[in-house]
Amino acid sequence: MDEVLEMLDKTAKRVQKTADETKEASLKHTAIYEQLQQQPEATQEQKIKAFIKKT
């Protein structure tokens, strides 16, 4: 029984780590897309693509 609980604990920690890494990457991408949308030299097409990827 202890082995099963240990395996579940390890799996939960791995899943949490992956979720945290994904969240961090997503936040970074969102910030980049927001910056791109505000750049005056960005084309309308680039701004639209950034908006779509952000949402």
C-alpha distances in whole Angstrom, upper triangle without the diagonal:
4,5,5,6,9,10,11,12,14,16,17,19,20,21,23,25,26,27,29,31,32,33,35,37,37,39,41,42,43,45,47,48,49,51,53,54,56,58,61,62,59,60,59,57,55,55,54,51,50,50,48,45,45,44
4,5,5,6,9,10,10,12,14,15,16,18,20,21,22,24,26,27,29,30,31,33,35,36,37,39,41,42,44,45,46,48,50,51,52,54,56,60,60,57,59,58,56,54,54,53,50,49,49,47,44,44,43
4,5,5,6,9,10,11,12,14,15,17,18,20,21,23,24,26,27,29,30,32,33,35,36,38,39,41,42,44,45,47,48,50,51,53,55,58,58,56,57,57,54,52,52,51,48,47,47,46,43,42,42
4,5,5,6,9,10,11,12,14,15,16,18,20,21,22,24,26,27,28,30,32,33,35,36,37,39,41,42,43,45,47,48,49,51,53,57,57,54,55,55,52,50,50,49,46,45,45,43,40,40,39
4,5,5,6,9,10,10,12,14,15,16,18,20,21,22,24,26,27,29,30,31,33,35,36,37,39,41,42,43,45,47,48,50,51,55,55,53,54,53,52,49,49,48,45,44,44,42,39,39,38
4,5,5,6,9,10,11,12,14,15,17,19,20,21,23,24,26,27,29,30,32,33,35,36,38,39,41,42,44,45,47,49,50,54,54,51,53,53,51,48,48,47,45,43,43,42,39,38,38
4,5,5,6,9,10,11,12,14,15,17,18,20,21,23,24,26,27,29,30,32,33,35,37,38,39,41,43,44,45,47,49,52,52,49,51,51,48,46,46,45,42,41,41,39,36,36,36
4,5,5,6,9,10,10,12,14,15,16,18,20,21,22,24,26,27,28,30,32,33,35,36,37,39,41,42,43,45,47,51,51,48,49,49,47,44,44,43,40,39,39,37,35,34,34
4,5,5,6,9,10,11,12,14,15,16,18,20,21,23,24,26,27,29,30,31,33,35,36,37,39,41,42,44,46,49,50,47,49,48,46,44,43,43,40,38,38,37,34,33,33
4,5,5,6,9,10,11,12,14,15,17,18,20,21,23,24,26,27,29,30,32,33,35,36,38,39,41,43,44,48,48,45,47,47,45,42,42,42,39,37,37,36,33,32,33
4,5,5,6,9,10,11,12,14,15,17,18,20,21,22,24,26,27,28,31,32,33,35,37,38,39,41,43,46,46,43,45,44,42,40,40,39,36,35,35,33,30,30,30
4,5,5,6,9,10,10,12,14,15,16,18,20,21,22,24,26,27,29,30,31,33,35,36,37,39,41,45,45,42,44,43,41,39,38,38,35,33,33,32,29,28,28
4,5,5,6,9,10,10,12,14,15,17,18,20,21,23,24,26,27,29,30,32,33,35,36,38,40,43,44,41,43,43,41,38,38,37,35,33,33,32,29,28,28
4,5,5,6,9,10,11,12,14,15,17,18,20,21,23,24,26,27,29,30,32,33,35,37,38,42,42,39,41,41,39,36,36,35,33,31,31,30,27,26,27
4,5,5,6,9,10,11,12,14,15,16,18,20,21,22,25,26,27,28,30,32,33,35,37,40,40,37,39,38,36,34,34,33,30,29,29,27,24,24,24
4,5,5,6,9,10,10,12,14,15,16,19,20,21,23,25,26,27,29,30,32,33,35,39,39,37,38,38,36,34,33,33,30,28,28,27,24,23,23
4,5,5,6,9,10,11,12,14,15,17,19,20,21,23,24,26,28,29,31,32,34,37,38,35,37,37,35,32,32,32,29,27,28,27,24,23,24
4,5,5,6,9,10,11,12,14,16,17,18,20,21,22,24,26,27,29,31,32,36,36,33,34,34,32,30,30,29,27,25,25,24,21,20,21
4,5,5,6,9,10,10,12,14,15,16,18,20,21,22,25,26,27,29,31,34,35,32,33,33,31,29,28,28,25,23,23,22,19,18,19
4,5,5,6,9,10,11,12,14,15,17,19,20,21,23,25,26,28,29,33,33,31,33,33,31,28,28,28,26,23,23,23,20,18,19
4,5,5,6,9,10,11,12,14,16,17,18,20,22,23,25,26,28,31,31,29,31,31,29,26,26,26,24,21,22,22,18,17,19
4,5,5,6,9,10,11,12,14,15,16,18,20,21,23,25,26,30,30,27,29,28,27,24,24,23,21,19,19,19,15,14,15
4,5,5,6,9,10,10,12,14,15,17,19,20,21,23,25,28,29,26,28,28,27,24,23,23,21,18,18,18,15,13,14
4,5,5,6,9,10,11,13,14,16,17,19,20,22,23,27,27,25,27,27,26,23,22,23,21,18,19,19,16,14,16
4,5,5,6,9,10,11,12,14,16,17,19,20,21,25,25,23,25,25,24,20,20,21,18,15,17,17,13,12,14
4,5,5,6,9,10,11,12,14,15,17,19,20,24,24,21,23,23,22,19,18,18,16,13,14,14,10,9,11
4,5,5,6,9,10,11,12,14,16,17,19,22,23,21,23,23,22,19,18,19,17,14,14,15,12,10,12
4,5,5,6,9,10,11,13,15,16,17,21,21,19,21,22,21,18,17,18,16,13,14,15,12,11,13
4,5,5,6,9,10,11,12,14,16,19,19,17,19,19,18,14,14,15,13,10,11,12,9,8,11
4,5,5,6,9,10,11,13,15,18,19,16,18,18,17,14,13,14,12,9,9,11,8,5,9
4,5,5,6,9,10,11,13,16,17,15,18,18,18,15,13,15,14,10,11,13,11,9,12
4,5,5,6,9,10,11,15,15,13,15,16,16,12,11,14,12,9,11,13,10,9,13
4,5,5,6,9,10,13,14,11,13,13,13,10,8,10,9,5,7,9,8,6,10
4,5,5,7,9,12,14,12,14,14,14,11,9,11,11,7,8,11,10,8,11
4,5,5,6,10,11,10,13,14,15,11,10,13,13,9,11,14,13,11,14
4,5,5,9,9,7,10,11,11,8,7,10,10,7,9,12,11,11,14
4,6,8,10,7,9,9,10,8,5,8,9,7,7,11,11,10,13
4,6,9,8,11,11,13,11,8,11,13,10,11,14,15,13,16
4,5,5,9,10,12,10,9,12,13,11,13,16,16,15,18
4,6,8,10,13,11,10,13,15,14,15,18,19,18,21
4,6,9,11,10,10,14,15,14,16,19,19,19,22
4,7,8,6,7,10,11,10,12,15,15,16,18
4,5,5,6,9,10,11,12,14,15,16,19
4,5,5,6,9,10,10,12,14,15,17
4,5,5,6,9,10,11,12,14,16
4,5,5,6,9,10,11,12,14
4,5,5,6,9,10,10,12
4,5,5,6,9,10,11
4,5,5,6,8,10
4,5,5,6,9
4,6,5,6
4,5,5
4,6
4
